Amino acid sequence: MFVEEPQPIDSTPSHLEARRRQGIFFVSVAVAAVSFAITAQIGLNDNFLANSPALGGLGIDGFQKGLVEAARETCGITALLIFAVLAGMVERTIGFFAVAVFAVGLGAYFCVYHYFWVVVLSMVWSQGLHVWMPLPNSLMLSLAEPGRTGHRLGQLQAVGSIASGAALVVCWGMCVAHVPIRPIYIVAGLVALVGACACLGIPRDIKTPGPRFVFRRKYNLYYMLCFLEGSRKQIFLAFAGFLLVKKYDTSLQDMLLLMGVVQVINWLAAPAIGRLIDRTGERRVLMFYSGCMVLFFIGYACISSRLALWGLFILDNALFSLGMALTTYVRKIAPVSEHTPTLSMGVAMNHVAAVLVPLAGAFLWKYAGFRSAFLGGAAIAVVGVGVASKLPLHSAKPVE
């Protein structure tokens, strides 16, 4: 096993500040590139899967959509095994290989004409993405100045939102120019490769020591919150956009415009949400978040107006930034040496739900109608309100 050891560093204040700036810059570039690519995938995905082959799609139904999402999300669990195998490598090296795999798998959608290969390639790019997912937040926790964790995470969210907005503009422009869907996946894959290269610019000594994942009973509340967040998120990702395309004939250009509005909102709101978390604590934010999800899922089940559903889709998507409260909570319960492994275990808990919920939703959609899938999501969100209420009311100091 090849192991990278961090090199001794100059500990003078000026060098440490330069190292911090370098780390934040390259983490931000990598996050921007991955955000561009995954936003392009999300923006194209529902139309690509739901539209008929005559329109460049695959023509699958809600049951098949749930199955492919469940298969794809198994990669969040296998990411744990990969972290164990790669133990000893610094984060930037793991990030480079993870984002490179993501880029290749996503770009290969250009060649997909059969449902089976959608499942296979979605698992390839998803595996790379899920290994990458805990790394940016963990790196930013290590780089953030004391007392500014939420602010730095909010800035990272804003960078991702700007890149996501750029992806939607590019995709929309290519659609207006009558470029087919498949070549756009090539563009997304190439941008992701830029992100892989950016990972190599992160200082080698930015490394959170310790095992790659841990399971501790004292973090059970965090694990439960991650499980519920995965459940809520997957109801939205698997079925909300698909509902708009399949049952309400939302075009690809309209889907991209809706997501563009979301990214503008995230760009403006993410830093403020980070400061809000720092000021009010995670309990109030997560209770509000879960409460909104209850209303939104009921809306998907009961509203039949396409315009109203578009508005609901925008609000639902825009509130995802509130989920960064789960990351700031980790800093208050876990020492620095356990940030990455705790976040990784949180990702695993999130993805246990992300496998089970789309699978259950697929069967509900097929045998009980699409409304039952969203009402099930509302019930999960109600549980989320109760679990979030168990968090401490006041913000605690970070664990050293």
C-alpha positions in Angstrom: 0.0 0.0 0.0 1.4 3.4 -1.0 1.2 5.8 1.9 1.8 9.5 1.7 3.2 11.2 4.8 2.7 14.9 5.3 5.9 16.9 5.1 7.2 19.1 7.9 5.9 22.6 7.4 7.0 26.1 8.3 4.9 27.1 11.3 5.4 30.9 11.1 2.1 32.8 11.0 2.7 34.2 7.5 3.3 30.7 6.1 0.3 29.2 7.8 -1.9 31.9 6.4 -0.5 31.4 2.9 -1.1 27.7 3.3 -4.7 28.4 4.4 -5.3 30.6 1.4 -3.8 28.0 -1.0 -5.9 25.2 0.6 -9.1 27.2 0.5 -8.5 28.2 -3.2 -7.9 24.7 -4.5 -10.6 23.1 -2.5 -12.9 25.8 -3.9 -11.8 25.1 -7.5 -12.4 21.4 -7.0 -15.8 22.0 -5.5 -16.7 24.4 -8.3 -15.7 21.8 -11.0 -17.6 18.9 -9.3 -20.6 21.2 -8.7 -20.6 22.2 -12.4 -20.5 18.5 -13.5 -23.1 17.1 -11.1 -25.5 20.0 -11.7 -25.3 19.3 -15.4 -26.1 15.7 -14.7 -29.0 16.5 -12.4 -30.3 19.0 -14.8 -30.2 16.6 -17.8 -31.0 13.4 -16.0 -34.8 13.4 -15.6 -35.4 14.4 -19.2 -32.7 12.0 -20.4 -34.4 9.1 -18.6 -38.1 10.0 -19.0 -38.2 11.3 -22.6 -38.8 8.9 -25.4 -35.9 7.6 -27.6 -37.2 9.8 -30.4 -36.4 12.8 -28.2 -33.0 11.5 -27.3 -34.1 9.8 -24.0 -34.6 6.3 -22.8 -38.3 6.4 -21.9 -38.2 4.7 -18.5 -41.0 4.8 -15.9 -41.1 5.8 -12.2 -40.4 2.2 -11.1 -37.2 2.0 -13.2 -36.1 5.5 -12.0 -36.4 4.4 -8.4 -34.3 1.3 -9.1 -31.5 3.1 -10.8 -31.3 5.6 -8.0 -31.2 2.8 -5.4 -28.4 1.1 -7.3 -26.5 4.3 -7.7 -26.7 5.2 -4.0 -25.2 1.8 -2.9 -21.9 3.6 -3.7 -22.3 5.7 -0.6 -21.9 2.5 1.4 -19.1 1.0 -0.5 -17.2 4.3 -0.2 -16.6 3.3 3.4 -14.7 0.2 2.2 -12.7 2.3 -0.2 -11.7 4.8 2.6 -10.5 1.8 4.6 -8.4 0.5 1.7 -6.9 4.0 1.1 -6.1 4.7 4.7 -2.8 6.5 5.0 -3.2 8.5 1.8 -3.7 12.3 2.2 -7.0 13.8 1.2 -5.8 15.5 -1.9 -4.7 12.2 -3.4 -7.9 10.5 -2.6 -9.8 13.5 -4.0 -7.8 13.4 -7.3 -8.6 9.7 -8.0 -12.2 10.0 -6.8 -13.0 13.0 -9.0 -11.2 11.5 -12.0 -13.5 8.3 -11.7 -16.5 10.6 -11.4 -15.5 12.5 -14.6 -14.9 9.4 -16.7 -18.2 7.7 -15.6 -20.2 10.8 -16.2 -18.7 11.6 -19.6 -19.4 8.0 -20.7 -23.1 8.8 -20.7 -22.5 10.0 -24.2 -22.5 6.3 -25.3 -25.6 5.1 -23.3 -28.6 3.8 -25.3 -29.8 1.1 -22.9 -31.2 1.1 -19.4 -28.7 -1.5 -18.2 -25.7 0.8 -19.1 -27.4 3.7 -17.3 -27.3 1.6 -14.2 -23.7 0.5 -14.7 -22.3 4.0 -15.5 -24.3 5.7 -12.8 -22.7 3.4 -10.3 -19.2 4.3 -11.8 -19.5 8.1 -11.5 -21.5 7.8 -8.3 -18.7 5.8 -6.7 -16.2 8.5 -7.4 -18.6 11.2 -6.3 -19.3 9.5 -3.0 -15.7 9.0 -2.1 -15.2 12.8 -2.8 -18.3 14.0 -0.9 -17.0 14.1 2.7 -13.6 15.5 1.7 -14.4 19.2 0.9 -16.2 19.8 4.2 -13.5 17.9 6.2 -10.8 20.0 4.5 -12.7 23.2 5.2 -13.1 22.3 8.8 -9.3 22.0 9.0 -8.7 25.2 7.1 -11.4 27.5 8.7 -10.4 30.1 11.3 -11.7 29.6 14.8 -15.3 30.9 15.1 -15.8 31.1 11.3 -16.6 27.5 10.4 -20.1 28.2 9.3 -19.0 31.2 7.4 -16.3 29.3 5.5 -18.7 26.4 4.8 -21.2 29.0 3.5 -18.6 30.4 1.2 -17.9 26.9 -0.1 -21.6 26.4 -0.7 -21.7 29.7 -2.6 -18.8 28.7 -4.8 -20.6 25.5 -5.6 -23.8 27.4 -6.4 -22.0 29.8 -8.8 -20.5 26.9 -10.6 -23.8 25.1 -10.7 -25.4 28.2 -12.1 -22.7 28.3 -14.8 -23.4 24.7 -15.6 -27.1 25.4 -16.1 -26.4 28.4 -18.3 -24.0 26.3 -20.5 -26.5 23.4 -20.7 -29.4 25.8 -21.5 -27.4 27.5 -24.2 -26.4 24.2 -25.8 -30.1 23.2 -25.7 -31.1 26.4 -27.4 -28.5 25.7 -30.0 -30.1 22.3 -30.5 -27.2 20.3 -29.2 -28.4 16.8 -28.2 -28.2 15.7 -24.6 -25.4 13.2 -24.9 -22.6 15.6 -26.0 -23.4 17.8 -23.0 -22.3 14.9 -20.7 -18.9 15.1 -22.4 -18.6 18.7 -21.4 -19.5 17.9 -17.8 -16.9 15.1 -17.7 -14.1 17.4 -19.0 -14.9 20.1 -16.4 -14.8 17.4 -13.7 -11.3 16.5 -14.8 -10.3 20.0 -14.1 -11.5 19.5 -10.6 -9.4 16.3 -10.2 -6.3 18.3 -11.2 -7.2 21.0 -8.7 -7.1 18.5 -5.9 -3.3 18.1 -6.5 -2.9 21.8 -5.6 -4.2 21.3 -2.1 -1.2 21.4 0.4 -0.1 17.9 1.2 0.0 18.5 4.9 -3.8 19.3 5.1 -4.7 15.9 6.5 -7.0 14.9 9.4 -5.2 12.1 11.2 -6.8 9.0 12.5 -8.9 6.2 11.0 -11.0 6.8 7.9 -14.3 6.0 9.6 -15.5 5.4 13.1 -18.8 4.4 14.7 -19.3 5.7 18.2 -22.5 5.5 20.3 -22.0 9.1 21.4 -22.6 10.2 17.8 -25.9 8.3 17.4 -27.9 11.4 17.1 -25.8 12.7 14.2 -26.1 9.3 12.5 -29.9 9.4 12.8 -30.0 12.9 11.4 -27.9 11.8 8.4 -30.2 8.8 7.8 -33.3 11.0 7.8 -31.6 13.6 5.6 -30.7 10.9 3.1 -34.3 9.7 3.1 -35.7 13.2 2.5 -33.1 14.1 -0.1 -33.7 10.9 -2.1 -37.5 11.3 -2.3 -36.7 14.7 -3.9 -33.8 13.6 -6.1 -35.4 10.4 -7.3 -39.0 11.5 -7.9 -39.6 15.3 -7.7 -38.0 16.3 -11.0 -39.1 13.0 -12.6 -42.7 13.9 -11.6 -42.5 17.2 -13.4 -41.1 15.7 -16.6 -43.1 12.5 -16.7 -46.6 13.7 -15.6 -46.5 17.4 -16.3 -44.4 17.5 -19.5 -41.7 19.9 -18.3 -39.2 20.4 -21.0 -35.4 20.2 -20.6 -35.1 24.0 -21.1 -37.7 24.6 -18.4 -36.0 22.2 -16.0 -32.7 24.0 -16.5 -34.3 27.4 -15.9 -35.9 26.1 -12.7 -32.6 24.9 -11.4 -31.0 28.1 -12.5 -33.3 30.1 -10.2 -32.4 27.7 -7.4 -28.7 28.3 -7.9 -29.1 32.1 -7.8 -31.0 31.7 -4.5 -28.3 29.4 -3.1 -25.5 31.8 -4.2 -27.2 34.7 -2.4 -28.4 32.8 0.7 -25.7 30.2 1.5 -23.3 32.5 3.3 -26.2 34.0 5.3 -27.4 30.5 6.2 -23.8 29.7 7.4 -23.8 32.8 9.7 -27.3 31.9 10.9 -26.1 28.5 12.0 -23.2 30.0 13.8 -25.5 32.4 15.6 -28.6 30.3 16.4 -27.3 26.7 16.5 -28.2 23.6 14.6 -31.4 22.7 16.5 -33.6 25.5 15.2 -32.2 25.3 11.7 -32.7 21.6 11.3 -36.2 21.6 12.9 -37.2 24.4 10.4 -35.7 22.4 7.6 -37.6 19.2 8.4 -40.8 21.1 9.0 -40.6 22.6 5.5 -40.0 19.2 4.0 -43.3 17.9 5.5 -45.2 20.7 3.7 -43.3 20.3 0.4 -43.9 16.5 0.1 -47.6 16.9 0.9 -47.6 19.6 -1.9 -46.1 17.2 -4.4 -48.7 14.7 -3.6 -51.7 17.0 -3.6 -51.0 19.9 -6.0 -51.9 19.5 -9.7 -50.9 22.9 -11.0 -47.7 22.7 -13.0 -46.8 26.3 -12.2 -47.4 25.7 -8.4 -45.2 22.6 -8.6 -42.5 24.5 -10.3 -42.5 27.0 -7.4 -42.5 24.2 -4.9 -39.6 22.5 -6.7 -37.6 25.8 -6.5 -38.2 26.2 -2.7 -37.5 22.6 -2.0 -34.2 22.7 -3.8 -33.1 26.0 -2.4 -33.5 24.8 1.2 -30.9 22.1 0.8 -28.3 24.6 2.0 -29.8 24.3 5.5 -28.3 20.8 5.6 -24.9 22.2 6.2 -25.9 22.4 9.9 -25.1 18.7 10.1 -21.5 19.5 9.2 -21.1 22.2 11.8 -22.7 19.9 14.4 -19.8 17.4 13.8 -17.2 20.0 14.9 -19.1 20.4 18.2 -19.2 16.7 19.0 -16.0 15.3 17.5 -12.3 16.1 17.8 -10.4 17.2 14.8 -8.9 13.7 14.4 -12.4 12.3 13.9 -13.9 14.9 11.5 -13.3 13.0 8.3 -14.2 9.6 9.7 -17.3 10.9 11.4 -18.4 12.8 8.2 -17.7 9.6 6.2 -19.9 7.5 8.6 -22.6 10.2 8.3 -22.4 9.9 4.5 -22.8 6.1 4.9 -25.8 6.5 7.1 -27.2 9.0 4.6 -26.8 6.4 1.9 -28.2 3.5 3.7 -31.4 5.5 3.5 -30.6 6.6 0.0 -30.6 2.9 -1.1 -33.7 1.9 0.8 -35.9 4.9 0.2 -35.8 5.0 -3.7 -36.3 1.3 -3.7 -39.4 1.6 -1.5 -40.5 4.6 -3.5 -40.2 2.7 -6.8 -42.6 0.1 -5.5 -45.0 2.6 -4.0 -45.0 4.6 -7.3 -45.8 1.4 -9.3 -48.4 -0.2 -7.0 -49.9 2.7 -5.1 -49.4 5.7 -7.3 -46.9 8.5 -7.2 -48.7 10.3 -4.4 -47.9 7.6 -1.9 -44.1 8.0 -2.5 -44.3 11.7 -1.5 -46.6 11.1 1.4 -44.1 8.6 2.7 -41.5 11.3 2.5 -43.7 13.6 4.5 -43.9 11.0 7.3 -40.1 10.7 7.3 -39.8 14.5 7.6 -42.1 14.5 10.6 -39.7 12.1 12.3 -36.9 14.5 11.3 -38.5 17.3 13.2 -38.7 15.2 16.4 -35.1 14.0 16.1 -33.7 17.5 15.5 -35.6 18.7 18.6 -33.2 16.6 20.7 -30.2 18.7 19.7 -28.9 21.1 22.3 -30.8 24.4 22.1 -27.7 26.6 22.3 -24.6 26.5 20.2 -21.7 24.5 21.8 -18.0 25.2 21.4 -16.0 23.0 19.0 -14.3 19.9 20.4 -10.6 20.3 20.3 
